[in-house]
């Protein structure tokens, strides 16, 4: 029996309550899941690595790891799952769910915080609740790796400058001998303040932005 046939209306309702997706959205995402997993009822990192549109993405590995990060899956505070089933897939995709048009202020704030936590976890690769300079350098170098005109040292300088700006914004005037250890999640919220992450955070290789708005 296929996964679609085996899911009861009760299970669908549970998934709706847990992820905020409508029944129609869940059915659409089930098709995406089956397309990626083939005959299996779980996804592995290898399944996502086969997505053509991801091949040219400079932070492809970080995106894929995010799908299996226990922090994002809400199954733990450290490490990665080896495989994810459809429910866990939906939980990850819910971070990219279009915001309801009639969402109140509380829902918007919650949505924004969840999306930014997901992004923060992508940068915080060692799970220490802080984005260090080295972690930020790694991301910047990966993002700029496809540009032949930007050397590694230039990328590192860009990252260093961004961290200095973050320190100025989040800490203020620092003493000459004071060291900014890294970006905490509270710092991250300040840095992203005023940026419309609620509507701009999509996974285009899965066409999540083309799903109908929730009701």
C-alpha positions as CSV (number, residue, x, y, z in Angstrom):
1,X,0.0,0.0,0.0
2,X,1.4,3.4,-1.0
3,X,2.1,6.2,1.4
4,X,-0.8,8.3,0.1
5,X,-3.3,5.4,0.5
6,X,-2.1,4.5,4.0
7,X,-2.6,7.9,5.5
8,X,-6.0,8.3,7.2
9,X,-7.9,11.6,7.5
10,X,-6.9,11.5,11.2
11,X,-3.2,11.4,10.4
12,X,-3.7,14.2,7.8
13,X,-5.4,16.4,10.4
14,X,-2.5,15.7,12.8
15,X,-0.1,16.8,10.1
16,X,-2.2,19.9,9.4
17,X,-2.2,20.8,13.1
18,X,1.6,20.2,13.5
19,X,2.8,22.0,10.3
20,X,0.1,24.6,9.5
21,X,-0.3,23.2,5.9
22,X,-3.7,22.6,4.5
23,X,-4.8,19.1,3.3
24,X,-4.3,20.2,-0.3
25,X,-0.8,21.4,0.4
26,X,0.1,18.2,2.2
27,X,-1.0,16.2,-0.8
28,X,1.1,18.3,-3.1
29,X,4.1,18.0,-0.9
30,X,3.5,14.2,-0.7
31,X,4.0,14.1,-4.5
32,X,7.3,16.0,-4.1
33,X,8.4,13.6,-1.4
34,X,7.5,10.5,-3.4
35,X,9.3,12.0,-6.5
36,X,12.4,12.4,-4.4
37,X,12.3,9.1,-2.5
38,X,11.1,6.9,-5.3
39,X,9.8,3.7,-3.8
40,X,11.1,4.4,-0.3
41,X,9.2,5.9,2.6
42,X,12.2,7.9,3.8
43,X,14.6,10.4,2.4
44,X,18.4,10.4,2.7
45,X,20.9,13.1,2.0
46,X,21.8,11.3,-1.2
47,X,18.2,11.8,-2.4
48,X,18.5,15.5,-2.1
49,X,21.9,15.6,-3.6
50,X,20.4,14.3,-6.8
51,X,18.2,17.5,-7.2
52,X,19.5,19.1,-10.4
53,X,18.7,22.7,-9.3
54,X,20.8,22.3,-6.2
55,X,24.0,21.4,-8.0
56,X,25.0,25.0,-8.7
57,X,24.0,26.3,-5.3
58,X,27.2,27.3,-3.4
59,X,25.7,26.4,0.0
60,X,24.1,23.1,-1.3
61,X,25.6,21.1,1.6
62,X,24.3,23.4,4.2
63,X,20.8,23.3,2.7
64,X,20.8,19.6,2.6
65,X,22.2,19.3,6.2
66,X,19.4,21.6,7.4
67,X,16.8,19.0,6.3
68,X,18.4,16.4,8.7
69,X,19.4,18.8,11.5
70,X,17.7,17.6,14.7
71,X,17.2,21.2,15.9
72,X,15.1,21.9,12.9
73,X,13.3,18.6,13.1
74,X,12.6,19.2,16.9
75,X,14.0,15.8,17.7
76,X,17.1,17.0,19.6
77,X,19.6,19.8,20.2
78,X,22.6,18.3,18.5
79,X,23.4,16.1,15.5
80,X,21.6,14.9,12.4
81,X,19.1,12.3,11.5
82,X,20.3,9.7,8.9
83,X,16.9,9.6,7.2
84,X,13.6,11.5,7.4
85,X,10.1,10.3,6.8
86,X,7.2,12.3,5.3
87,X,6.2,13.9,8.6
88,X,9.7,15.1,9.2
89,X,9.9,16.3,5.6
90,X,6.7,18.4,6.3
91,X,8.2,19.8,9.4
92,X,11.2,21.1,7.5
93,X,9.0,22.4,4.7
94,X,6.8,24.3,7.2
95,X,9.7,26.7,7.8
96,X,9.1,27.8,4.1
97,X,5.3,27.8,4.3
98,X,3.7,30.9,2.8
99,X,2.3,33.2,5.5
100,X,-1.5,33.3,5.7
101,X,-2.9,36.5,4.3
102,X,-5.0,37.0,7.4
103,X,-2.2,36.2,9.9
104,X,-2.3,38.3,13.1
105,X,0.7,40.0,14.6
106,X,1.4,37.1,16.9
107,X,1.4,34.6,14.0
108,X,3.7,36.8,12.0
109,X,6.2,37.2,14.8
110,X,6.2,33.4,15.4
111,X,6.6,32.7,11.7
112,X,9.5,35.2,11.5
113,X,11.3,33.8,14.5
114,X,11.0,30.2,13.3
115,X,12.4,31.1,9.9
116,X,15.3,33.0,11.4
117,X,16.0,30.1,13.8
118,X,16.3,27.8,10.8
119,X,18.7,30.2,9.1
120,X,20.7,30.6,12.3
121,X,21.1,26.9,12.6
122,X,22.5,26.7,9.1
123,X,25.2,29.1,10.1
124,X,25.8,27.6,13.6
125,X,27.4,24.4,12.3
126,X,28.9,23.3,15.7
127,X,25.6,23.7,17.6
128,X,27.0,26.0,20.3
129,X,24.2,28.6,19.9
130,X,26.6,31.1,18.4
131,X,27.8,32.0,14.9
132,X,31.6,32.5,15.2
133,X,33.8,34.4,12.9
134,X,35.2,31.2,11.4
135,X,31.7,29.9,10.8
136,X,30.7,33.1,9.1
137,X,33.8,33.2,7.0
138,X,33.0,29.6,5.9
139,X,29.5,30.7,4.7
140,X,30.8,33.8,2.9
141,X,33.6,31.9,1.2
142,X,31.1,29.3,0.0
143,X,28.7,31.9,-1.3
144,X,31.4,33.7,-3.2
145,X,33.2,30.6,-4.4
146,X,31.5,30.7,-7.8
147,X,32.9,34.2,-8.5
148,X,36.3,33.9,-10.2
149,X,37.1,37.5,-9.5
150,X,36.9,37.3,-5.7
151,X,39.8,35.6,-4.0
152,X,39.6,33.8,-0.7
153,X,41.3,36.5,1.3
154,X,38.8,39.0,-0.1
155,X,35.9,36.8,1.0
156,X,37.4,36.6,4.5
157,X,37.8,40.3,4.6
158,X,34.1,40.7,3.7
159,X,33.2,38.3,6.5
160,X,35.4,40.1,9.0
161,X,33.8,43.4,8.1
162,X,30.3,41.9,8.5
163,X,31.2,40.6,11.9
164,X,32.5,44.0,13.0
165,X,29.3,45.6,11.8
166,X,27.3,42.9,13.8
167,X,29.4,43.7,16.9
168,X,28.7,47.4,16.5
169,X,25.0,46.8,16.1
170,X,24.6,44.3,18.9
171,X,27.2,45.3,21.5
172,X,27.7,48.9,20.8
173,X,31.0,50.7,21.6
174,X,33.5,48.0,22.5
175,X,36.7,48.4,24.6
176,X,40.0,48.2,22.8
177,X,40.7,44.8,24.3
178,X,37.1,43.5,24.1
179,X,36.5,40.5,21.8
180,X,33.2,39.9,20.0
181,X,32.9,36.1,20.4
182,X,30.1,35.7,17.8
183,X,26.5,36.2,16.8
184,X,23.9,34.9,19.3
185,X,20.4,34.2,18.2
186,X,19.3,37.5,19.9
187,X,22.0,39.3,17.8
188,X,20.8,37.5,14.7
189,X,17.2,38.8,15.3
190,X,18.6,42.4,15.6
191,X,20.7,42.0,12.4
192,X,17.6,40.8,10.4
193,X,15.3,43.4,11.9
194,X,13.4,45.2,9.1
195,X,14.1,42.5,6.5
196,X,10.9,40.8,5.2
197,X,12.0,37.3,5.8
198,X,8.4,36.1,6.3
199,X,7.6,36.2,2.6
200,X,11.0,35.9,1.0
201,X,12.3,32.7,2.5
202,X,11.5,30.0,-0.1
203,X,13.0,26.8,-1.4
204,X,12.7,27.3,-5.1
205,X,14.0,23.9,-6.1
206,X,10.9,22.4,-4.6
207,X,8.6,25.2,-5.8
208,X,7.3,25.7,-2.3
209,X,6.6,29.3,-3.2
210,X,4.0,28.1,-5.8
211,X,1.9,26.3,-3.2
212,X,-1.5,27.9,-2.6
213,X,-1.8,30.1,0.4
214,X,-3.2,28.5,3.6
215,X,-6.8,29.1,4.5
